[in-house]
Amino acid sequence: MIIVLLLLIPLLSACILPFVKEKPGQFALMASLAELAVAAVAAFQFIPNSSIQFAIDQPWIPSLGINFYMGIDGISLMMVLLTTFLTPLIILSALNREYKNPSAFYALIMLMQVGLIGVFISLNGLLFYIFWELALIPIYFIAAFWGGKKSIPATFKFFIYTIFGSFFMLIALIYLYFQTPGDHSFTWQAFSTLHLDRATQGCLFWAFFVAFAIKLPIFPFHTWQPDTYTEAPTPGTMLLAGIMLKMGIYGIIRWMLPILPLGLQDYGKTAIILSVIGIVYASIIAIQQKDFKRLIAFSSIAHVGLIAAGIFAFSQQSIEGSIMQMLSHGVNAVGLFFIADIIFSRTQTNTISSLGGIINSAPKFAILFSIIMFGTIALPLTNGFWGEFLLLMGVFQYNACLGVISGLTVILGAVYMLRSYQKIMLGENNALTKDVTDLTMNEKAVLVPIVIMVIWMGLNPEFFMHFARPAVENIMSIAGSSGLIGIK
């Protein structure tokens, strides 16, 4: 029933919203809060072990052995909680903004939630692919129709990139389907029991990697991201950075590590090197940015580069760190993009050099901004610290040189975030910032829960990790069961 409700609530809401003419935003907010309540029930009922819980397995296309198979383990649960926690905040952030045809706008947000949840709970490869593509459709229209002046070419580039990568993933899934014995199956369990030869796993590794690397994005598949993040309306950017890119990270953990251990053994280092290049490249570009929203976009590339490097390092610590950092980055990215939106709504600019002195007229805003910034730069006792610590530990154990270079994400991140905060918030007011007002109640309702999560996750990371740890151990056990990869 929980799985059905997780899909049904946002789906029905998306179908009803186009006909809601009065306060569609409030309707979407109530629906998203109901979804959060269902996810909270799932968390309370969840038993922290490696089993698949709340599963449904119903025949869909019996002649092809395709079932509607979904369930939740500890990793899925973390992603469901992240999605259902951030979606109401994203909707709430949009309520005081004017959007043309708001009923369609909020309907697309709810439809995207269907796709996101579906990706995180699908245990059938074909279902995973369908929800993967479904999540692309609403964000394309959100970014294209409600975005900036260059939103059409930016989102078209994003769409082409994603479709290109998804094609390779579909080919890989179909190939795996035909390798399963008997009547064939798309299930994750059937795929993970296959013993494919090294050359085949290598080809499948790159087919999946391209699809997931584009979604993250990992260097050199990142070029769609800065323009799309900048041109999309802020709620769309928050969906992209806060939740959607986690689809790629989740896909690597769920569909690559346990199924393609030989591919990981042969090409994991190449993937780590690409990820580390992205960390350094994106951080340097972020330092040079004049637009604050674009700076956040490049910082996101750096952070997910570290997450990807940690996953491919394939250690207990680094994979747990990747899950923790997925949660932290989602929370922090949504907070930072909303902060950029608040600044733009009051000054009509995100140009860093044009701002300054906002702390003098908006001290509450400055305090909340600073806490989210500290989480972003991984200050100890904030949410960003534990994930980055575990990731760096895992990469360093894999290769000391790559670990040291990966550590630049902490140093360079502190440079561009602290410097941007200084130029935006500190100093004397100017003509643009002298009349900036402090936070409204609506804005506090978005930022305060984010700040609470920044602090709570920093003080008590074990609360989150004890759910995911058994599932991580299970995936590592499956990958290492053949003895081809030693579990670190």
C-alpha positions in Angstrom: 0.0 0.0 0.0 2.9 2.4 0.8 4.4 1.9 -2.7 1.0 2.5 -4.3 0.4 5.7 -2.3 3.9 7.0 -3.1 3.1 6.9 -6.8 -0.7 7.5 -6.7 -0.7 10.8 -4.6 1.5 12.8 -7.0 0.1 11.2 -10.1 -3.5 12.0 -9.2 -2.5 15.5 -8.1 -0.8 16.0 -11.5 -4.0 14.9 -13.3 -6.3 17.1 -11.1 -4.2 20.2 -11.0 -4.8 21.4 -14.6 -8.4 21.8 -13.6 -7.7 23.7 -10.4 -8.1 27.4 -11.1 -8.1 28.8 -7.6 -4.8 28.5 -5.6 -3.3 25.5 -7.5 0.0 26.1 -5.6 -1.7 25.4 -2.2 -3.3 22.3 -3.7 0.1 21.0 -4.8 1.6 21.9 -1.5 -1.1 19.9 0.4 -0.5 16.9 -2.0 3.2 17.0 -1.5 2.8 17.2 2.3 0.6 14.1 2.1 3.3 12.4 0.1 5.8 13.4 2.8 3.5 11.9 5.5 3.4 8.6 3.6 7.2 8.6 3.3 7.5 9.3 7.0 5.2 6.3 7.7 7.5 4.2 5.6 10.5 5.3 7.5 8.9 4.5 10.9 7.8 1.1 9.7 11.1 0.3 7.9 13.3 -2.4 9.5 17.0 -1.4 9.0 18.2 -4.5 7.3 19.2 -5.5 3.7 15.8 -6.8 2.7 13.4 -5.2 0.1 10.4 -4.0 2.1 6.8 -2.8 1.1 7.3 -4.7 -2.2 4.7 -5.1 -4.9 5.2 -7.6 -7.7 2.4 -7.8 -10.1 2.4 -9.2 -13.7 2.5 -6.5 -16.3 3.5 -8.2 -19.6 3.5 -11.9 -18.6 4.4 -13.1 -22.1 7.7 -11.3 -21.8 8.3 -12.0 -18.1 7.9 -8.3 -17.2 6.4 -7.6 -13.8 5.4 -4.3 -12.1 8.1 -4.9 -9.4 8.9 -2.2 -6.9 10.2 -2.0 -3.3 12.3 -0.1 -0.8 15.6 -0.9 0.8 17.7 1.5 2.9 19.2 3.3 0.0 15.8 3.7 -1.7 14.3 5.0 1.5 16.9 7.8 1.8 16.1 8.9 -1.7 12.4 8.8 -1.2 12.7 10.8 2.0 14.9 13.4 0.2 12.4 13.7 -2.6 9.4 14.0 -0.4 11.1 16.5 2.0 12.4 18.8 -0.7 9.3 18.8 -3.0 7.0 20.7 -0.5 9.8 23.3 0.1 10.2 23.8 -3.7 6.5 24.3 -4.1 6.4 26.6 -1.1 9.2 28.7 -2.5 7.2 29.3 -5.7 3.9 30.4 -4.0 4.9 34.0 -3.7 6.2 34.2 -7.3 4.0 34.9 -10.3 4.0 32.1 -13.0 2.0 32.1 -16.1 -0.6 29.2 -16.1 0.3 28.1 -12.5 -2.0 25.1 -12.7 0.2 23.5 -15.4 3.3 24.6 -13.6 2.5 22.8 -10.4 1.0 19.8 -12.2 4.4 19.3 -13.9 6.2 19.5 -10.6 3.9 16.8 -9.2 4.4 14.7 -12.4 8.1 15.0 -12.0 7.8 13.7 -8.4 6.1 10.6 -9.8 9.1 10.0 -12.1 11.6 10.6 -9.3 9.9 8.3 -6.8 9.5 5.7 -9.5 13.2 5.7 -10.3 14.1 5.2 -6.6 11.8 2.3 -5.9 11.9 0.4 -9.2 13.5 -3.0 -9.0 12.6 -3.9 -12.6 15.0 -2.5 -15.2 12.3 -1.6 -17.7 10.3 0.2 -15.1 13.5 2.0 -14.0 14.0 3.2 -17.6 10.4 4.3 -18.0 10.4 6.4 -14.8 13.8 7.7 -15.8 12.4 9.1 -19.0 9.2 10.2 -17.4 11.1 12.5 -15.0 12.7 14.2 -18.0 9.5 15.3 -19.6 8.1 17.7 -17.0 11.4 19.3 -16.2 11.9 20.0 -19.9 8.6 21.9 -20.1 9.2 23.7 -16.7 12.6 24.9 -17.9 11.5 25.7 -21.4 8.2 27.5 -20.8 9.0 29.3 -17.5 12.7 29.8 -17.9 14.8 32.7 -19.0 15.4 34.2 -22.5 17.8 31.4 -23.5 15.8 28.6 -21.9 14.7 26.9 -25.2 18.2 26.2 -26.6 19.5 25.3 -23.1 16.8 22.8 -22.4 16.9 21.4 -25.9 20.6 20.7 -25.3 19.8 19.1 -22.0 17.0 17.0 -23.6 19.3 15.7 -26.4 22.1 14.9 -24.0 19.8 12.9 -21.7 18.0 11.0 -24.5 21.4 10.2 -26.0 22.6 8.7 -22.7 19.3 6.9 -22.1 19.5 5.1 -25.4 22.7 3.4 -24.4 21.2 2.4 -21.0 18.1 0.9 -22.7 20.4 -1.2 -25.0 22.3 -2.4 -21.9 19.1 -3.3 -20.1 17.7 -5.2 -23.1 21.0 -7.1 -23.4 20.9 -8.1 -19.7 17.3 -9.2 -20.1 18.3 -11.7 -22.8 21.1 -13.0 -20.7 18.8 -14.0 -17.8 17.9 -17.7 -17.8 14.6 -19.3 -18.5 11.8 -16.9 -19.5 14.0 -13.9 -19.0 13.6 -11.1 -16.5 14.3 -7.4 -16.0 14.5 -7.7 -12.2 17.5 -6.3 -10.4 18.0 -9.6 -8.6 18.1 -11.5 -11.8 20.7 -9.1 -13.3 22.9 -9.2 -10.2 23.2 -13.0 -10.4 24.5 -13.0 -13.9 28.2 -13.9 -14.5 29.1 -12.1 -17.6 32.6 -12.2 -19.1 35.0 -9.3 -18.7 34.6 -7.8 -22.2 30.8 -7.8 -22.0 30.9 -6.2 -18.6 33.2 -3.5 -19.9 30.9 -2.6 -22.7 27.9 -2.6 -20.4 29.8 -0.5 -17.9 30.3 2.3 -20.4 26.7 2.1 -21.7 25.4 2.7 -18.2 28.1 5.1 -17.3 27.3 7.5 -20.1 23.6 7.6 -19.2 24.4 8.2 -15.5 27.3 10.6 -16.1 25.2 12.9 -18.2 22.5 13.1 -15.6 25.0 13.9 -12.7 26.8 15.4 -14.7 30.4 14.2 -14.7 33.2 15.8 -16.8 33.1 15.9 -19.9 29.3 15.3 -20.0 28.6 18.4 -18.0 28.2 21.1 -20.7 24.4 21.1 -20.6 24.3 21.8 -16.9 25.3 25.4 -16.2 23.1 26.9 -18.9 20.1 24.8 -17.9 20.5 25.6 -14.2 20.9 29.3 -15.0 18.0 29.6 -17.4 15.4 27.4 -15.7 13.0 29.0 -13.2 14.3 28.6 -9.6 11.9 25.8 -8.7 13.0 23.9 -11.8 16.7 24.4 -10.9 16.0 23.2 -7.4 14.4 20.1 -8.7 17.3 19.5 -11.1 20.1 20.1 -8.5 18.4 19.0 -5.4 16.8 15.7 -6.6 17.1 14.9 -10.3 20.9 14.5 -10.4 20.6 12.0 -7.6 19.0 9.7 -10.1 22.4 9.2 -11.8 24.2 8.6 -8.5 21.5 6.2 -7.4 21.7 4.4 -10.7 25.4 3.8 -10.4 24.9 2.3 -6.9 21.9 0.2 -7.8 22.5 -0.9 -11.4 26.3 -0.8 -12.0 28.1 -1.9 -8.8 26.4 -5.2 -8.1 25.9 -6.2 -11.8 29.2 -5.2 -13.4 32.0 -5.9 -10.9 34.5 -6.7 -13.7 33.6 -3.6 -15.5 34.2 -1.6 -12.3 37.5 -3.4 -11.8 38.7 -2.5 -15.3 37.3 1.0 -15.8 36.6 2.3 -12.3 39.8 4.2 -12.2 39.1 5.9 -15.5 35.7 7.0 -14.1 37.4 8.3 -10.9 39.9 10.3 -12.9 37.1 11.9 -15.0 35.3 12.7 -11.7 38.3 14.2 -10.2 39.0 16.3 -13.3 35.5 17.6 -12.9 36.0 18.5 -9.3 39.1 20.7 -10.1 37.7 22.1 -13.3 34.3 23.1 -12.0 35.8 24.6 -8.8 38.2 26.8 -10.7 35.3 27.9 -13.1 33.1 28.6 -10.0 35.8 30.9 -8.6 35.7 32.9 -11.8 31.9 33.3 -11.9 30.3 36.7 -11.7 26.7 35.4 -11.5 25.8 33.8 -8.2 23.3 31.3 -9.6 25.9 30.2 -12.2 28.5 29.8 -9.4 26.1 27.5 -7.5 25.7 25.5 -10.8 29.4 24.9 -11.2 29.8 24.1 -7.5 27.2 21.4 -7.9 29.4 19.8 -10.6 32.4 19.7 -8.2 30.3 18.2 -5.4 28.8 15.4 -7.5 32.3 14.7 -9.0 33.5 13.9 -5.5 30.4 11.7 -4.9 31.0 9.8 -8.1 34.7 9.3 -7.4 33.8 7.9 -4.0 31.3 5.4 -5.4 33.8 4.1 -8.0 36.5 3.8 -5.3 34.1 1.0 -4.0 34.7 1.0 -0.3 32.2 0.7 2.6 33.1 4.2 3.8 32.9 5.9 0.4 29.6 4.4 -0.6 28.0 5.3 2.7 29.6 8.8 2.3 28.0 9.1 -1.2 24.6 8.4 0.2 25.1 10.9 3.0 26.4 13.5 0.6 23.5 12.9 -1.8 21.2 13.9 1.1 23.4 16.8 2.1 23.9 18.2 -1.4 20.2 18.0 -2.1 19.3 20.0 1.0 22.1 22.6 0.5 21.6 23.0 -3.3 17.9 23.8 -2.8 18.8 26.2 0.0 21.4 28.0 -2.1 19.3 28.3 -5.2 16.4 29.7 -3.2 18.8 32.2 -1.6 19.9 33.3 -5.1 16.2 33.7 -6.0 15.5 35.8 -2.9 18.5 38.1 -3.8 17.3 38.4 -7.4 13.7 39.1 -6.3 14.9 42.1 -4.2 17.7 43.5 -6.4 16.9 42.2 -9.9 20.4 40.9 -10.3 22.6 38.0 -9.3 25.8 39.7 -10.3 28.0 39.3 -7.3 30.0 42.5 -7.8 26.8 44.6 -7.9 25.7 43.5 -4.4 27.0 44.0 -0.9 25.9 45.0 2.6 22.7 42.9 2.6 23.5 41.8 6.2 22.8 45.4 7.4 19.2 45.3 6.3 18.5 41.6 6.4 20.3 40.1 9.4 18.1 37.0 9.6 18.6 36.2 6.0 22.4 36.6 6.5 22.4 34.1 9.4 20.4 31.4 7.5 22.5 32.0 4.4 25.7 31.5 6.4 24.6 28.2 8.0 23.7 26.7 4.6 27.0 28.0 3.2 28.9 26.3 6.1 27.1 23.1 5.2 28.1 23.5 1.6 31.8 23.9 2.4 31.7 20.9 4.8 32.3 22.7 8.1 32.5 20.1 10.9 29.1 19.6 12.7 27.2 20.5 9.5 25.6 18.1 7.1 28.3 18.4 4.4 31.2 17.3 6.6 30.4 13.6 7.2 29.7 12.8 3.5 32.8 14.5 2.3 35.0 13.0 5.1 33.9 9.5 4.2 34.2 10.1 0.4 37.7 11.5 0.8 38.7 8.6 3.0 37.5 6.1 0.4 39.2 7.8 -2.5 42.4 8.2 -0.5 42.4 4.5 0.4 41.9 3.7 -3.3 44.7 6.0 -4.5 46.5 8.6 -2.4 47.2 10.9 -5.2 43.6 11.0 -6.4 42.5 11.4 -2.8 44.7 14.5 -2.3 43.4 16.1 -5.6 39.8 15.3 -4.6 40.4 17.1 -1.4 40.7 20.3 -3.4 36.9 20.4 -3.5 36.9 21.4 0.2 39.6 24.1 -0.2 38.3 25.6 -3.5 34.7 25.3 -2.3 35.6 27.4 0.7 37.2 29.9 -1.5 34.3 30.6 -3.9 31.6 30.3 -1.3 33.2 32.5 1.4 34.2 35.1 -1.2 30.8 35.2 -2.7 29.2 35.5 0.8 31.6 38.3 1.7 30.8 40.3 -1.5 27.0 39.7 -1.4 26.3 40.1 2.3 29.1 42.1 4.0 30.4 45.6 3.6 28.4 48.7 2.9 25.0 48.9 1.3 24.8 50.3 -2.3 22.0 51.6 -4.4 20.7 48.1 -5.2 20.9 46.7 -1.7 20.0 49.6 0.6 16.3 48.8 0.5 16.6 45.0 0.7 14.1 43.7 3.2 14.5 40.7 5.5 12.8 37.4 5.0 9.1 37.0 4.7 7.2 34.3 6.6 7.0 32.2 3.4 10.7 32.5 2.9 11.5 31.5 6.5 9.2 28.5 6.1 11.5 27.3 3.3 14.9 28.2 4.7 14.4 27.2 8.4 13.6 23.5 7.7 16.7 23.4 5.5 18.9 25.0 8.2 17.5 22.5 10.7 18.5 19.6 8.4 22.0 21.1 7.9 22.5 21.1 11.7 20.7 17.9 12.5 22.5 15.8 9.8 25.8 17.3 11.0 25.2 16.4 14.7 23.5 13.0 14.1 24.6 11.4 10.8 24.1 7.9 12.2 20.4 8.5 12.3 20.4 8.4 8.5 23.2 6.0 7.9 21.8 3.1 10.0 18.9 2.9 7.5 21.2 2.6 4.4 24.2 0.7 5.8 22.7 -2.9 5.5 21.7 -2.2 1.9 25.2 -0.9 1.1 26.7 -4.0 2.7 24.4 -6.2 0.6 25.4 -4.5 -2.7 29.0 -4.8 -1.8 28.5 -8.5 -0.9 26.8 -9.2 -4.3 29.6 -7.4 -6.2 32.3 -9.3 -4.2 30.6 -12.7 -4.0 32.4 -14.0 -7.1 35.7 -13.1 -5.5 36.5 -10.8 -8.4 36.5 -7.7 -6.3 37.7 -7.6 -2.7 35.5 -5.7 -0.4 37.5 -3.0 1.3 
